[in-house]
Amino acid sequence: MDDAERVIGLYERHASAFDDIRSKHLFEKPWLDRFAGQLPQGACVLDLGCGSGEPMAADLVARGLSVTGIDSSESLIALCRSRFPGEAWHVGDMRRLALNQSFDAILAWHSFFHLNAADQRAMFPAFAAHAAAGAMLMFTSGPGEGVSIGSFEGEPLHHASLAPDEYRHLLRENGFEVVAHVVEDLACGGATVWLARKA
């Protein structure tokens, strides 16, 4: 099993620690405003790698949006269900996404970048298949092509990124136009953010 495959078990083993450590202060709000600010009440959002539901999904629910969350960790999904019982939460691997439903927005925040390069490429048709016309798509990546191994609770944590030009190509090829892209946004914890819209 490579480091990318180990990510699923890592988050399940350390679900409680992840929830404790994850900032709830929502410094991501300016990006969420751009992502979800124009969606009507009741619009459907797909949150891939939703974690414990806080703070990202919590903000979407507070906006009156309908959230469907997917995460590979049963323990994190259990937290989501206890916190937001009115939303739809599913244990699953985003790489096998097949919901037969389209969404008004798709979020893959600090989750998509745990996939290896081949799996990231394969996600773009899945994004397109689950995106309604005009849907927003937002995900985080690395600043450039490569692999970085971090650490969480003493275990290696895999991150990977394609080159920015390849992300642009994949988005365009799958019917998305880039709305905004910021590399290592210091106002957002250094995240490299992609915001796109389905044509």
N, C-alpha and C positions, 0 to 999 in steps of 0.2 A: 504494500500500500504506500503510495507516494504522499508527500506532505499535503497536497491539495485534497486528497481523499480523506485524510485524517481530520480535516477541519470539522466535519459533521460530528464525529465523536467527541472532539475537544469541546465544542459548545454545549453538548449535552452533559458532559462530565462537570463542566464549570458554569452551568446555567445560573446558579444563584450568585456566584461571584461576578459574572458578567452583568447581571441585573443590578447588583450593588454598585459596580464601578461605572456603569454607563451613565454619563451626564444626563440629567433631566432638565437642564437649564435652557435647552432648545436654542443654542447659538446658530442652529441651522435654519431658523425661522425666515430670514430673507430669501433663502432658496425655496423653502416651502411656499412662501407667498407667491413666488414666480411660477411654481409648479402647480399649485392648487388654487391660487387666489381668484382665478376667473371661472372656476367650476361652479355650476349651479348646485343648490342644496339637493342632497340625495344622489349626486353623481357617484359613480362606482370607481373605486381606486383599488388596484392590485398592489399589495406590498410584499415584495419578494425578499425573503430573508428578514422578516419583520421583527425577529428577536422577541423581547418581552413586551413589545407594544408601546414602550415609553422611551423617548418622548415623541417619536415621529408619528406613529399611528394615533397616539393620543391627540396630537394636534389636528390631524385629519378628521377624527371623530368629532372633536370640538367645533370644527367648521361646518358640521352637518353633513359630512360625506359618509358614504357607505364603504366600509373597508373590508376587503378580503385579504387575509394575511396567510402567507406560506412560510414555514420554517422547518428545517430538518430536525430541530430539537423538540421532543415531546414536552420536556420540562418548560421550555420557553413558551410554547403554544399554550400550555396549561395556565401560565401566568396571564397571557393575553385573554384567554377565555374567562378567567376570574375577574379581570379588570374591565373588560369590554364585552359583556355577554351578548350584546345586541348585534355584534359583528360576526363575520364568518372567518373561522380560524382553522387551518388545515396543516397537519404534519406532512411534509413532502419535500422533495428535492426539486429545486427550480429547473434542473436540467431535464426533468421528465414532465415539464409543465404541459398539461392538456386539459384545460378546464371547459372547453367548448362554450366559452363566454367571452364577450368583448368588454373592455373597460374604458372609462373615460380618462384614466391616467394610470401609469405603471411606475412604481418606485422600486429601485434596487440599490438602496443606500448602504454603503459599507458591507455589502454582502456579495454582489456580483464579482468584486475583485478578488474573492477567495478562489474562484474557479481558475483552472489552468487555461492556457491560451486557446486550445482547441474547443473547450467547452464554452468559453466566452463567445467565440465566433458562432457557435451553434445556437446561442441564445437569441441572436438577432431575428431570425425567422420566427422564433417563439414569441418575442416581443410583438412583432408585427401581427401574428395570428391572434393575439389577445388584445390588440389596440383598436378601438373604434376610430372612425374617421375624425381627425382633429385631436386625437388623444395626446396627452403629454407623456413623455418618458424622461425620467431622471435617474441617473446612476453615477456612481463614483468609480474612478479608476486610479491607476498610478499616473505620475507625470509624464512617463515615457515608457517605451517598451522594455520589459524585463521582469524578473522575479525577485521578490524581497521576502525573506523569512524573518518575521518578527517573533515575539514571544508572548504567551498569555498563560498565566498560572504555571510558569516554568516549562511549558511545552512549546514546540515550534508552531508558528502560525503563518500559513502560506498566503501570500498576496502575489498577484500577477497582473500585468498590464500589456495590452497591445500598444503599438505606436499610435499617436493621435491621428495620423493620416488614415490608418486602417480603420479606426473607429468611425471616422467621417465616411469612409467608403461603405462600411457595413450599414451604417444608418441610412445613407442615401440609397443603397441597393435594396433595402427593406422598407422603403417608403417614408423615411423620416427626414426632416430638415432640422439642422442644428439651430437652436434658438440662442443658446449661450454656452460657453465653455470657458472655465477659469482653472488655470493650473495652480495648485497649491494655494488656495484662497485663504489668506491669513485671517480673514474675518470669520472663517468657518473651520477653524481648527486645522488649517493646512490641507483641507480636502481638495482633490481635483474633481471638479463637477462637470457633468454633461447634462444639458437640458435640451430636449428635442421635441418635435411635434410631428405626429403622423399626418401626412398629406391628405 
